[in-house]
Amino acid sequence: MTERKNALVVRGGWDGHQPYEATELFIPYLKDNGYDVRVEESPKVYADAEYMAGVDLIMQCMTMTTIEKDEFAGLRAAVENGTGLAGWHGGIADSYRNNSDYLHLIGGQFACHPGKHPDECVGEQSDNYVPYTVNMLPAAAEHPITKGISDFDLVTEQYWVLSDDYIDVLATTTQKVREWDPWNREVTSPAIWTRQWGKGRIFVATPGHRVDILQDINVRTIIERGLLWASR
């Protein structure tokens, strides 16, 4: 009998990203793939070194909010020792703005999501929903996370990401220049990436604003594969 693994789900932060509903989409998938799943509503658990030493995978959906020094130290130590860390959208790429070391761990940080023309905005989340393409790079063709997936289109928040070159990028997205934008050339950002940190693997997908986007077949498949890839 195959020994089951341990997955930790850490969720919370800004409600607009539906952290409860979004993580519930993937918890059954983890259980079906041999994981016992523990769910926590804050990063406090990261400070429990004894428990974290036995975690094979962290699925984090925690937008903004804050993390304490001991909590972050525990998270980083777990990853360095082989715990996988995976997530999507603001739940991993816009977490814990009070801690620059977290940004260093992840390798990419949400900067903005340029929205519609100001005349079209109505003060809702949909002001930032724009059509865009996720472009697969050559490295994606044979990678277990993205193999068999071609470029695909979405209408949702398009993340402009600030990143370093220690991430391994599988897909990008390019911000166009529109007549009302202050930038004057196109900007390409990573949309799907991985990162090796110590013995641990990190996986990030920037699509995933709300449940409807997570249910897109391409987005969901990439995240499901990314979870398993990142795991110890």
C-alpha positions as CSV (number, residue, x, y, z in Angstrom):
1,M,0.0,0.0,0.0
2,T,1.4,3.4,-1.0
3,E,2.1,5.7,2.0
4,R,-0.1,8.8,1.9
5,K,1.4,12.2,1.8
6,N,0.6,15.3,3.8
7,A,-0.8,18.5,2.2
8,L,-1.4,21.7,4.0
9,V,-3.9,24.2,2.7
10,V,-3.4,27.8,3.9
11,R,-6.2,30.1,2.8
12,G,-7.6,33.5,3.6
13,G,-6.9,37.1,3.0
14,W,-8.9,39.2,0.6
15,D,-12.4,37.6,0.0
16,G,-12.6,38.8,-3.6
17,H,-10.3,35.8,-4.6
18,Q,-12.8,33.4,-3.0
19,P,-10.1,31.6,-1.0
20,Y,-12.5,29.1,0.5
21,E,-14.3,28.2,-2.7
22,A,-11.1,28.2,-4.8
23,T,-9.2,25.8,-2.5
24,E,-12.2,23.5,-2.2
25,L,-12.0,22.9,-6.0
26,F,-8.6,21.3,-5.5
27,I,-8.8,19.6,-2.1
28,P,-10.7,16.5,-3.5
29,Y,-8.0,16.2,-6.2
30,L,-5.3,16.1,-3.6
31,K,-7.2,13.5,-1.6
32,D,-7.7,11.4,-4.7
33,N,-4.0,11.6,-5.4
34,G,-3.0,10.2,-2.0
35,Y,-2.8,13.2,0.3
36,D,-4.1,13.7,3.8
37,V,-5.2,17.4,3.8
38,R,-5.1,19.8,6.7
39,V,-6.7,23.2,6.2
40,E,-5.7,26.4,8.1
41,E,-7.2,29.9,7.8
42,S,-3.9,31.8,8.6
43,P,-0.1,31.3,8.2
44,K,0.3,30.7,12.0
45,V,0.8,27.0,11.3
46,Y,4.1,27.8,9.5
47,A,5.7,28.5,12.8
48,D,5.1,25.0,14.0
49,A,8.5,23.5,13.0
50,E,7.6,19.9,14.1
51,Y,4.5,19.8,12.1
52,M,5.9,21.5,9.0
53,A,8.8,19.0,8.8
54,G,6.2,16.4,7.8
55,V,4.4,18.5,5.2
56,D,5.0,17.4,1.6
57,L,3.0,20.1,-0.1
58,I,1.6,23.6,0.8
59,M,-1.3,24.8,-1.3
60,Q,-1.5,28.5,-0.4
61,C,-4.4,30.9,-1.3
62,M,-3.7,33.9,0.9
63,T,-4.0,37.3,-0.8
64,M,-2.4,40.3,0.8
65,T,-2.7,40.2,4.6
66,T,0.5,39.9,6.7
67,I,2.9,37.2,8.0
68,E,4.9,37.3,11.3
69,K,8.6,36.8,11.3
70,D,8.5,33.4,12.9
71,E,5.7,32.2,10.5
72,F,7.8,33.2,7.5
73,A,10.9,31.7,8.9
74,G,9.0,28.4,9.3
75,L,7.6,28.6,5.8
76,R,11.0,29.2,4.2
77,A,12.7,26.5,6.3
78,A,10.1,24.0,5.2
79,V,10.6,24.8,1.6
80,E,14.4,24.7,1.9
81,N,14.1,21.3,3.4
82,G,11.9,19.9,0.6
83,T,8.3,20.9,1.2
84,G,6.6,22.0,-2.0
85,L,4.8,25.3,-2.2
86,A,2.2,26.0,-4.9
87,G,-0.6,28.4,-5.6
88,W,-2.2,30.7,-8.1
89,H,-3.0,34.4,-8.7
90,G,-2.9,36.7,-5.6
91,G,-3.0,33.7,-3.3
92,I,0.7,33.2,-3.8
93,A,2.0,36.1,-6.0
94,D,0.4,38.9,-3.9
95,S,0.7,37.5,-0.3
96,Y,2.3,39.2,2.7
97,R,3.3,42.5,1.4
98,N,4.8,43.3,4.8
99,N,7.7,40.8,4.1
100,S,10.2,41.4,1.3
101,D,11.8,38.0,2.1
102,Y,8.6,36.3,1.0
103,L,8.9,38.0,-2.4
104,H,12.4,36.7,-2.6
105,L,11.2,33.2,-1.9
106,I,8.5,33.3,-4.6
107,G,10.5,35.2,-7.3
108,G,7.6,37.2,-8.7
109,Q,5.2,39.8,-7.3
110,F,1.9,41.1,-8.6
111,A,2.4,44.8,-9.5
112,C,-1.0,45.6,-11.2
113,H,-3.7,44.4,-13.5
114,P,-4.4,47.1,-16.1
115,G,-8.1,47.3,-16.7
116,K,-10.6,48.6,-19.2
117,H,-10.8,52.1,-20.6
118,P,-11.8,54.5,-17.7
119,D,-15.0,55.3,-19.5
120,E,-16.0,51.6,-19.3
121,C,-15.4,51.2,-15.5
122,V,-18.3,50.8,-13.1
123,G,-16.5,50.3,-9.8
124,E,-16.6,46.5,-9.8
125,Q,-14.0,43.8,-10.1
126,S,-15.0,43.4,-13.7
127,D,-13.3,46.8,-14.4
128,N,-10.1,44.8,-14.5
129,Y,-11.3,41.9,-16.7
130,V,-9.6,42.1,-20.1
131,P,-9.1,39.6,-22.9
132,Y,-5.5,38.3,-23.1
133,T,-3.5,35.3,-24.1
134,V,-1.3,33.0,-22.1
135,N,1.6,32.2,-24.3
136,M,3.5,28.9,-23.8
137,L,7.3,29.0,-24.1
138,P,9.4,26.3,-25.8
139,A,10.3,25.0,-22.3
140,A,6.6,24.2,-21.7
141,A,6.3,21.6,-24.5
142,E,7.9,18.8,-22.5
143,H,7.4,20.0,-18.9
144,P,5.1,17.8,-16.9
145,I,3.0,20.8,-15.8
146,T,2.3,22.1,-19.3
147,K,2.9,19.3,-21.7
148,G,0.2,19.2,-24.4
149,I,-1.2,22.6,-23.6
150,S,-1.1,25.3,-26.2
151,D,-1.5,29.1,-26.0
152,F,-5.0,29.9,-24.6
153,D,-7.1,32.9,-24.1
154,L,-8.9,34.3,-21.0
155,V,-11.0,37.2,-20.0
156,T,-10.0,38.1,-16.5
157,E,-7.3,40.0,-14.6
158,Q,-4.0,40.0,-16.5
159,Y,-1.2,40.2,-14.0
160,W,1.7,42.5,-14.6
161,V,4.4,40.8,-12.6
162,L,7.8,42.0,-11.3
163,S,10.2,39.1,-11.3
164,D,13.8,37.9,-11.2
165,D,15.6,35.6,-13.5
166,Y,16.0,32.7,-11.1
167,I,12.4,31.6,-11.9
168,D,11.9,29.0,-14.7
169,V,9.2,30.5,-16.9
170,L,6.8,28.1,-18.7
171,A,4.4,30.7,-20.0
172,T,4.1,34.5,-20.4
173,T,1.5,37.1,-21.1
174,T,2.0,40.4,-22.8
175,Q,0.4,43.7,-21.8
176,K,-0.5,45.7,-24.9
177,V,-0.2,49.5,-25.2
178,R,-3.5,51.2,-25.4
179,E,-4.2,54.8,-26.0
180,W,-4.9,55.6,-22.4
181,D,-2.0,53.7,-20.9
182,P,1.1,55.6,-19.6
183,W,3.6,53.0,-20.9
184,N,4.7,53.2,-24.5
185,R,5.9,49.7,-25.3
186,E,4.5,46.2,-24.7
187,V,5.5,44.5,-21.4
188,T,5.8,40.7,-21.1
189,S,5.4,39.1,-17.7
190,P,5.7,35.5,-16.5
191,A,2.3,33.8,-16.2
192,I,3.4,30.4,-15.1
193,W,6.7,29.6,-13.4
194,T,8.6,27.3,-11.2
195,R,11.4,27.9,-8.8
196,Q,13.8,25.6,-7.0
197,W,14.5,26.8,-3.4
198,G,16.9,24.6,-1.5
199,K,15.4,21.1,-1.7
200,G,11.9,22.5,-2.3
201,R,9.9,23.3,-5.4
202,I,7.7,26.3,-5.9
203,F,4.9,26.5,-8.5
204,V,3.0,29.7,-9.5
205,A,0.2,30.4,-12.0
206,T,-1.0,33.9,-12.2
207,P,-4.5,33.1,-13.8
208,G,-7.1,32.2,-11.1
209,H,-8.8,35.3,-10.0
210,R,-12.1,33.6,-9.1
211,V,-13.6,30.1,-9.3
212,D,-14.9,30.6,-12.9
213,I,-11.3,31.1,-14.1
214,L,-10.0,28.2,-12.1
215,Q,-12.6,26.0,-13.8
216,D,-11.2,26.8,-17.2
217,I,-9.8,23.5,-18.5
218,N,-6.3,24.8,-19.2
219,V,-6.0,26.7,-15.9
220,R,-7.3,23.9,-13.8
221,T,-5.1,21.3,-15.5
222,I,-2.0,23.4,-15.1
223,I,-2.7,24.0,-11.4
224,E,-3.5,20.3,-10.7
225,R,-0.3,19.3,-12.4
226,G,1.6,22.1,-10.7
227,L,0.5,20.9,-7.2
228,L,1.8,17.4,-7.9
229,W,5.0,18.6,-9.5
230,A,5.8,20.9,-6.5
231,S,5.2,18.2,-3.9
232,R,8.1,16.5,-2.1
